[in-house]
Amino acid sequence: MQPPRSLWWATLDGPVSARPALTKHLDVDVAIVGGGYTGLWTARELLRRDPDLRICVLERSVCGFGASGRNGGWASALFPLGDELLIQRYGREAFAHQRRLLRRAVPELGQSIRDDGVDAHFVQGGTLTFARNAVQARRLQAGVASRVEDGLEDDVTWLDEGEVRERASVSHSRGATYTPHCARVHPARLVRGLSEVVERLGVAIYENSAVTRIVGARAGRRAEVVTVGASVHADVVVRATEGFTPTLPHERRTVVPLYSLMIATEPLPGSFWEEVGFAHCETFADDRHLIIYGQRTHDNRIAFGGRGAPYHFASTVEERFDGNDAIFHLLESTLRELFPSMAGSITHRWGGPLAMARDQTPYATLDRATGLASAGGYTGDGVVLSRVAATALADLITSPGTDTEFTRLPFVQHRSRRWEPEPLRLLGINAALALAARADRAEQRRDGESRSGRWLTRLVGPDA
């Protein structure tokens, strides 16, 4: 399998050559399945704690083939669940602890990769979430006000139209919220650089090594990973497969693979950027229901993505789903609507699956009895969350019974219930996508809340 044809892979410093595949049996301390951010950060964090650990990484293609190498490049403090649901489920103290740690984790990620000599074009310019109609403005302002009322006042601020124009401009803007807790990164440079770092530190990386089965420890036998070419025995096996998790035996209902697609423009001239701003490389979105996300890249393109591609029956993951002409057309028309003066052409189109758990809560778990660990379910917020989850896994693996600031996070040792059997999840997920698109159209036309938006809230929750 070859890397996706994305902007990120096309703008690496050179071509990617696959490392050798696993061809003989191994015995290691920790085997990691998946060569993306989660797997590589876990290896890196384990080695920070114990440089003598024997660690191998098994990747079905090349490191970064999945979401780690093709995402929108937001290194943010975002969490898939909103503040209200987090407080309801875990309490105010746990919520505040997690928020502090995630916000701190953004600059820490930047410092960590700089220390390791990885140039991932990391620039922490924050995020602007624009209001482009009256209902979006009311929602965003209400969100800021509710934080104040709940005693959660922080540095997420509302900027009126005059204030936001000092930073950036999109069409029909009625203001925006701004948070400093996000950086722009080049995803493929990050994941490829990280793979080189852990390999230099002694981690054995095997690419083109598809895992067919993971077996927990039992009856005096260690945990085992079975590949098409050989097997690995380990004290701990970490499953870090994110959107490809449903391809493994017995994991089809663990998470669902949701497809997120992206486009990128050619490099845009200085006159365009003088007009629209984003001088500090702020990432950007608006408050529609069907998520969009964008960034100004290091070479002055716009990389822009969004949801809306359908979920496929039985959590099927296939390469042919990575592109969808209707969604690519919608993304381009949306981007040109946001920036009417943008004359540049679209040069790259790509996509692929990300993973969402049934309760939209990420996880980082370790079962000492079986030696099986896992992390994922980031629902598109994994650039920073993956490193946080990997740090928690490293603490769980190397310091059993020790309470750390990472193991105290509410999603650590959290296990979501399984997704419904088919066809229920097909009907439910695609109904939610259709409602989101319909609600956005209605809000744009009427400048007010829609019935579809209310039904969507009932289906997926008020703050999810």
Secondary structure per residue as TSV (DSSP state, phi and psi in degrees):
chain	resnum	aa	ss	phi	psi
A	1	M	-	360.0	137.4
A	2	Q	-	-103.8	158.0
A	3	P	-	-60.1	154.5
A	4	P	-	-65.5	155.9
A	5	R	-	-87.0	70.4
A	6	S	-	-106.8	168.0
A	7	L	H	-56.4	-42.2
A	8	W	H	-63.0	-45.1
A	9	W	H	-72.0	-31.9
A	10	A	H	-70.5	-20.6
A	11	T	T	-110.7	19.6
A	12	L	S	-69.1	164.7
A	13	D	S	-68.5	-20.8
A	14	G	S	-165.0	174.2
A	15	P	-	-66.4	154.1
A	16	V	-	-99.4	124.7
A	17	S	-	-108.7	133.9
A	18	A	-	-69.7	140.2
A	19	R	-	-72.4	161.8
A	20	P	-	-59.8	150.1
A	21	A	-	-80.7	161.4
A	22	L	-	-73.1	126.0
A	23	T	-	-126.3	-4.5
A	24	K	S	-142.4	158.3
A	25	H	-	-64.3	143.4
A	26	L	E	-127.0	150.2
A	27	D	E	-121.6	121.7
A	28	V	E	-136.4	172.8
A	29	D	E	-79.8	-44.9
A	30	V	E	-134.6	126.4
A	31	A	E	-108.6	131.7
A	32	I	E	-116.9	125.0
A	33	V	E	-100.3	108.7
A	34	G	-	119.4	118.9
A	35	G	-	-103.0	41.4
A	36	G	S	-101.5	-162.6
A	37	Y	H	-55.4	-48.8
A	38	T	H	-60.0	-49.3
A	39	G	H	-64.5	-43.9
A	40	L	H	-71.7	-39.8
A	41	W	H	-64.7	-36.9
A	42	T	H	-61.5	-45.3
A	43	A	H	-59.8	-44.5
A	44	R	H	-63.2	-44.7
A	45	E	H	-70.1	-35.2
A	46	L	H	-61.8	-42.8
A	47	L	H	-69.3	-28.9
A	48	R	H	-62.6	-32.1
A	49	R	H	-88.7	-34.7
A	50	D	-	-148.6	95.0
A	51	P	T	-64.4	-13.2
A	52	D	T	-91.1	-1.6
A	53	L	-	-64.1	139.9
A	54	R	-	-91.2	115.0
A	55	I	E	-129.5	138.2
A	56	C	E	-128.3	150.2
A	57	V	E	-118.6	130.2
A	58	L	E	-113.4	122.1
A	59	E	-	-126.2	131.9
A	60	R	S	-68.7	-25.4
A	61	S	S	-125.9	-109.6
A	62	V	S	-124.9	155.5
A	63	C	T	-56.8	127.3
A	64	G	T	92.9	6.3
A	65	F	T	-60.3	-35.9
A	66	G	T	-84.3	-146.5
A	67	A	G	-59.1	-28.8
A	68	S	G	-60.7	-32.0
A	69	G	G	-98.8	0.3
A	70	R	T	-137.0	12.4
A	71	N	S	-77.6	-177.0
A	72	G	-	-76.6	-6.1
A	73	G	-	74.8	32.3
A	74	W	E	-98.7	110.4
A	75	A	E	-93.7	88.7
A	76	S	E	-120.9	167.5
A	77	A	-	-90.7	14.5
A	78	L	-	-66.6	150.0
A	79	F	-	-131.0	140.7
A	80	P	S	-56.8	-34.3
A	81	L	S	-87.5	141.1
A	82	G	-	-73.8	169.6
A	83	D	H	-59.2	-45.2
A	84	E	H	-61.6	-44.7
A	85	L	H	-67.1	-37.7
A	86	L	H	-60.8	-44.6
A	87	I	H	-65.4	-42.5
A	88	Q	H	-60.5	-41.7
A	89	R	H	-81.0	-37.2
A	90	Y	H	-121.7	-10.0
A	91	G	-	95.3	158.3
A	92	R	H	-67.0	-38.2
A	93	E	H	-65.4	-45.4
A	94	A	H	-64.7	-38.7
A	95	F	H	-61.8	-47.2
A	96	A	H	-63.7	-39.6
A	97	H	H	-62.4	-45.5
A	98	Q	H	-65.3	-41.7
A	99	R	H	-62.6	-43.5
A	100	R	H	-60.5	-44.8
A	101	L	H	-67.8	-42.0
A	102	L	H	-65.5	-39.6
A	103	R	H	-67.5	-38.2
A	104	R	H	-67.3	-29.5
A	105	A	H	-68.9	-21.1
A	106	V	H	-66.1	-58.8
A	107	P	H	-65.9	-28.6
A	108	E	H	-64.9	-36.7
A	109	L	H	-62.1	-44.9
A	110	G	H	-59.7	-42.5
A	111	Q	H	-67.6	-38.9
A	112	S	H	-62.7	-45.7
A	113	I	H	-72.0	-31.1
A	114	R	H	-64.9	-42.9
A	115	D	H	-60.7	-33.4
A	116	D	T	-87.6	1.7
A	117	G	T	76.7	25.6
A	118	V	-	-98.3	119.8
A	119	D	-	-97.2	95.4
A	120	A	-	-106.6	19.2
A	121	H	-	58.3	38.7
A	122	F	-	-72.7	120.2
A	123	V	B	-138.0	118.6
A	124	Q	-	-91.2	89.7
A	125	G	-	-104.0	-1.7
A	126	G	-	83.2	-176.4
A	127	T	E	-127.5	136.3
A	128	L	E	-108.0	124.0
A	129	T	E	-111.3	106.8
A	130	F	E	-81.2	148.6
A	131	A	-	-101.5	121.2
A	132	R	-	-116.4	9.6
A	133	N	S	-155.7	175.0
A	134	A	H	-65.1	-39.4
A	135	V	H	-69.7	-35.8
A	136	Q	H	-64.1	-41.3
A	137	A	H	-61.8	-43.4
A	138	R	H	-63.6	-42.0
A	139	R	H	-63.1	-47.1
A	140	L	H	-65.7	-43.1
A	141	Q	H	-65.7	-38.1
A	142	A	H	-64.8	-36.2
A	143	G	H	-64.0	-42.0
A	144	V	H	-65.1	-43.7
A	145	A	H	-64.7	-37.7
A	146	S	H	-66.0	-32.2
A	147	R	H	-63.7	-40.1
A	148	V	H	-65.5	-45.7
A	149	E	H	-63.1	-34.4
A	150	D	T	-87.4	5.8
A	151	G	T	75.8	21.4
A	152	L	-	-109.4	24.1
A	153	E	-	-56.1	132.1
A	154	D	-	-150.6	-157.5
A	155	D	S	-96.5	25.5
A	156	V	-	-88.4	113.4
A	157	T	E	-122.8	154.8
A	158	W	E	-94.2	129.6
A	159	L	E	-112.1	123.8
A	160	D	-	-71.4	177.0
A	161	E	H	-60.2	-38.3
A	162	G	H	-65.7	-41.4
A	163	E	H	-68.5	-41.3
A	164	V	H	-70.1	-28.9
A	165	R	H	-65.1	-21.2
A	166	E	T	-69.1	-19.7
A	167	R	T	-104.5	-48.2
A	168	A	B	-164.6	165.6
A	169	S	-	-142.6	133.3
A	170	V	-	-130.1	163.9
A	171	S	T	-67.0	147.4
A	172	H	T	60.4	24.5
A	173	S	-	-70.9	136.1
A	174	R	-	-116.5	17.4
A	175	G	-	124.0	-178.3
A	176	A	E	-162.3	156.9
A	177	T	E	-91.8	152.5
A	178	Y	E	-132.5	134.0
A	179	T	E	-130.6	137.9
A	180	P	S	-80.3	-2.7
A	181	H	-	-90.5	56.1
A	182	C	E	-158.0	143.2
A	183	A	E	-126.0	150.5
A	184	R	E	-86.3	136.3
A	185	V	-	-136.1	163.2
A	186	H	-	-96.7	105.3
A	187	P	H	-59.2	-43.9
A	188	A	H	-70.3	-36.5
A	189	R	H	-63.1	-36.3
A	190	L	H	-66.1	-50.7
A	191	V	H	-71.6	-37.7
A	192	R	H	-68.9	-39.6
A	193	G	H	-63.2	-40.4
A	194	L	H	-65.4	-38.1
A	195	S	H	-63.7	-37.1
A	196	E	H	-68.5	-36.5
A	197	V	H	-63.2	-50.8
A	198	V	H	-69.4	-31.1
A	199	E	H	-66.0	-42.3
A	200	R	H	-61.9	-29.8
A	201	L	T	-82.2	-1.6
A	202	G	T	112.0	2.6
A	203	V	-	-75.9	132.9
A	204	A	E	-86.5	118.9
A	205	I	E	-109.8	125.6
A	206	Y	E	-116.3	117.5
A	207	E	-	-103.2	169.2
A	208	N	S	50.1	40.7
A	209	S	-	-126.7	81.6
A	210	A	-	-70.0	128.4
A	211	V	E	-85.7	129.9
A	212	T	E	-102.8	-19.5
A	213	R	E	-163.0	142.0
A	214	I	E	-120.7	126.5
A	215	V	E	-121.6	128.9
A	216	G	-	-74.1	161.6
A	217	A	-	-62.2	145.7
A	218	R	B	-162.2	144.2
A	219	A	T	44.0	50.0
A	220	G	T	80.8	0.7
A	221	R	B	-103.0	142.3
A	222	R	-	-75.4	165.2
A	223	A	E	-61.8	152.8
A	224	E	E	-138.2	142.8
A	225	V	E	-116.5	126.3
A	226	V	E	-107.4	126.5
A	227	T	E	-114.6	176.3
A	228	V	S	-68.5	-19.2
A	229	G	S	-109.2	-27.4
A	230	A	-	-168.7	-172.8
A	231	S	E	-133.8	163.6
A	232	V	E	-132.2	130.8
A	233	H	E	-103.2	140.9
A	234	A	E	-151.7	156.5
A	235	D	E	-68.9	-36.6
A	236	V	E	-135.5	135.4
A	237	V	E	-115.7	124.5
A	238	V	E	-103.3	119.8
A	239	R	E	-90.8	115.2
A	240	A	-	-129.5	58.6
A	241	T	-	-106.5	-7.4
A	242	E	G	41.9	-118.3
A	243	G	G	-65.2	-15.4
A	244	F	G	-95.3	2.1
A	245	T	G	-53.3	-42.1
A	246	P	G	-63.5	-11.1
A	247	T	G	-80.1	-9.8
A	248	L	S	-89.4	151.6
A	249	P	T	-57.5	136.6
A	250	H	T	67.9	12.3
A	251	E	-	-116.1	11.0
A	252	R	T	-64.7	-25.7
A	253	R	T	-109.0	10.5
A	254	T	T	-71.0	-49.5
A	255	V	S	-136.8	163.2
A	256	V	E	-107.6	141.4
A	257	P	E	-84.5	112.0
A	258	L	E	-100.3	135.3
A	259	Y	E	-92.6	130.6
A	260	S	E	-122.5	130.8
A	261	L	E	-116.4	154.3
A	262	M	E	-137.8	157.9
A	263	I	E	-134.1	163.7
A	264	A	E	-144.0	146.2
A	265	T	E	-89.9	169.6
A	266	E	-	-69.3	164.4
A	267	P	-	-56.1	131.7
A	268	L	-	-99.1	147.1
A	269	P	-	-70.4	161.1
A	270	G	H	-58.8	-33.4
A	271	S	H	-62.5	-36.3
A	272	F	H	-64.6	-46.2
A	273	W	H	-70.1	-30.6
A	274	E	H	-63.7	-33.1
A	275	E	H	-75.2	-46.1
A	276	V	H	-96.2	-16.1
A	277	G	B	89.0	-133.4
A	278	F	-	60.3	38.3
A	279	A	T	-64.6	-25.6
A	280	H	T	-100.6	15.6
A	281	C	-	61.5	37.4
A	282	E	-	-60.5	135.0
A	283	T	E	-74.7	160.2
A	284	F	E	-146.9	154.7
A	285	A	E	-157.0	-179.0
A	286	D	E	-130.1	-176.9
A	287	D	-	-98.1	30.2
A	288	R	-	-69.3	164.3
A	289	H	S	-74.8	-40.1
A	290	L	S	-87.9	103.8
A	291	I	-	-57.3	136.1
A	292	I	E	-123.0	158.8
A	293	Y	E	-157.4	144.4
A	294	G	E	-150.2	164.4
A	295	Q	E	-150.5	153.8
A	296	R	E	-88.4	120.1
A	297	T	-	-82.4	171.9
A	298	H	T	-59.0	-32.7
A	299	D	T	-102.6	24.9
A	300	N	S	66.3	33.0
A	301	R	-	-92.7	174.0
A	302	I	E	-111.3	123.0
A	303	A	E	-100.7	124.0
A	304	F	E	-138.9	133.5
A	305	G	E	-141.6	175.4
A	306	G	E	-174.3	168.5
A	307	R	-	-91.3	-179.0
A	308	G	-	126.5	-20.6
A	309	A	-	-66.7	144.2
A	310	P	-	-71.2	152.5
A	311	Y	-	-78.3	144.0
A	312	H	-	-109.0	142.5
A	313	F	G	-48.4	137.8
A	314	A	G	62.9	28.5
A	315	S	G	56.6	36.0
A	316	T	-	-69.4	134.4
A	317	V	-	-119.7	114.2
A	318	E	-	-138.9	150.0
A	319	E	G	-59.6	-31.7
A	320	R	G	-66.7	-17.1
A	321	F	G	-83.0	-7.1
A	322	D	G	-71.0	-14.5
A	323	G	-	-126.9	147.6
A	324	N	-	-151.2	107.5
A	325	D	H	-58.5	-37.2
A	326	A	H	-65.3	-41.4
A	327	I	H	-71.2	-39.7
A	328	F	H	-60.6	-41.5
A	329	H	H	-63.7	-42.6
A	330	L	H	-63.8	-41.1
A	331	L	H	-62.1	-44.3
A	332	E	H	-64.7	-43.4
A	333	S	H	-65.4	-36.7
A	334	T	H	-66.0	-43.8
A	335	L	H	-62.7	-42.3
A	336	R	H	-71.6	-26.1
A	337	E	H	-70.6	-40.0
A	338	L	H	-63.9	-39.3
A	339	F	-	-126.5	80.2
A	340	P	T	-60.3	-25.6
A	341	S	T	-86.8	0.7
A	342	M	-	-74.4	113.9
A	343	A	-	-101.8	-8.9
A	344	G	-	-68.5	159.6
A	345	S	-	-90.9	162.5
A	346	I	E	-87.7	124.5
A	347	T	E	-106.5	-20.6
A	348	H	E	-139.8	142.3
A	349	R	E	-138.9	133.0
A	350	W	E	-162.2	174.9
A	351	G	E	-179.8	-176.1
A	352	G	E	166.4	179.2
A	353	P	E	-86.7	148.3
A	354	L	E	-121.3	172.4
A	355	A	E	-115.3	137.5
A	356	M	E	-130.0	128.9
A	357	A	-	-79.2	164.2
A	358	R	T	-60.4	-37.4
A	359	D	T	-99.3	14.7
A	360	Q	S	59.1	26.1
A	361	T	-	-111.0	123.6
A	362	P	-	-61.4	172.5
A	363	Y	E	-148.0	150.9
A	364	A	E	-145.0	107.7
A	365	T	E	-130.6	152.4
A	366	L	E	-141.5	126.1
A	367	D	E	-107.5	105.7
A	368	R	T	-67.0	-29.3
A	369	A	T	-64.7	-39.7
A	370	T	T	-98.4	-14.8
A	371	G	T	74.7	16.9
A	372	L	E	-102.6	130.5
A	373	A	E	-127.1	159.4
A	374	S	E	-159.5	157.8
A	375	A	E	-153.8	146.7
A	376	G	E	157.1	-153.4
A	377	G	-	70.2	36.7
A	378	Y	-	-80.3	-12.3
A	379	T	T	52.2	39.2
A	380	G	T	93.9	-3.1
A	381	D	-	-109.1	37.0
A	382	G	H	-92.5	-6.2
A	383	V	H	-62.7	-47.0
A	384	V	H	-88.3	-43.0
A	385	L	H	-57.3	-34.5
A	386	S	H	-63.2	-39.3
A	387	R	H	-69.8	-38.0
A	388	V	H	-65.3	-46.0
A	389	A	H	-63.2	-40.0
A	390	A	H	-64.1	-37.8
A	391	T	H	-65.4	-40.4
A	392	A	H	-63.5	-43.2
A	393	L	H	-61.0	-42.8
A	394	A	H	-60.8	-39.5
A	395	D	H	-65.0	-44.4
A	396	L	H	-62.0	-40.6
A	397	I	H	-74.6	-42.2
A	398	T	H	-93.7	-18.8
A	399	S	S	-130.4	67.2
A	400	P	T	-58.5	133.1
A	401	G	T	82.2	-4.5
A	402	T	-	-89.7	132.3
A	403	D	-	-90.3	119.1
A	404	T	-	-123.0	169.6
A	405	E	T	-63.9	-23.3
A	406	F	T	-84.9	-40.4
A	407	T	T	-70.0	-17.0
A	408	R	T	-82.2	-7.0
A	409	L	S	-61.7	140.2
A	410	P	T	-64.2	-23.5
A	411	F	T	-88.0	-4.2
A	412	V	B	-79.1	131.2
A	413	Q	T	64.2	20.1
A	414	H	-	-87.9	135.8
A	415	R	-	-124.9	115.3
A	416	S	-	-75.2	152.6
A	417	R	-	-71.9	159.2
A	418	R	-	-73.0	154.2
A	419	W	-	-67.3	155.9
A	420	E	-	-62.2	154.0
A	421	P	-	-69.2	162.1
A	422	E	T	-73.6	150.4
A	423	P	T	-90.7	12.5
A	424	L	H	-62.7	-42.9
A	425	R	H	-72.3	-32.9
A	426	L	H	-59.9	-48.0
A	427	L	H	-66.7	-43.4
A	428	G	H	-67.8	-46.8
A	429	I	H	-67.8	-45.5
A	430	N	H	-71.3	-28.0
A	431	A	H	-65.0	-40.8
A	432	A	H	-63.7	-41.1
A	433	L	H	-63.4	-42.2
A	434	A	H	-66.8	-40.0
A	435	L	H	-64.2	-40.4
A	436	A	H	-62.0	-46.4
A	437	A	H	-63.5	-41.0
A	438	R	H	-66.9	-41.1
A	439	A	H	-62.8	-40.3
A	440	D	H	-63.0	-43.2
A	441	R	H	-63.8	-42.1
A	442	A	H	-67.0	-41.3
A	443	E	H	-65.4	-35.2
A	444	Q	H	-68.4	-39.2
A	445	R	H	-72.8	-43.7
A	446	R	H	-99.0	-12.1
A	447	D	S	58.0	33.7
A	448	G	S	-154.9	170.1
A	449	E	-	-64.4	151.5
A	450	S	-	-116.3	160.2
A	451	R	H	-63.7	-37.0
A	452	S	H	-61.2	-38.6
A	453	G	H	-63.0	-38.5
A	454	R	H	-68.7	-39.7
A	455	W	H	-65.1	-37.3
A	456	L	H	-62.9	-41.8
A	457	T	H	-61.7	-39.9
A	458	R	H	-66.6	-32.8
A	459	L	H	-77.8	-45.3
A	460	V	H	-110.7	-5.5
A	461	G	-	108.0	156.4
A	462	P	T	-74.1	-20.4
A	463	D	T	-142.3	29.4
A	464	A	-	-97.2	360.0
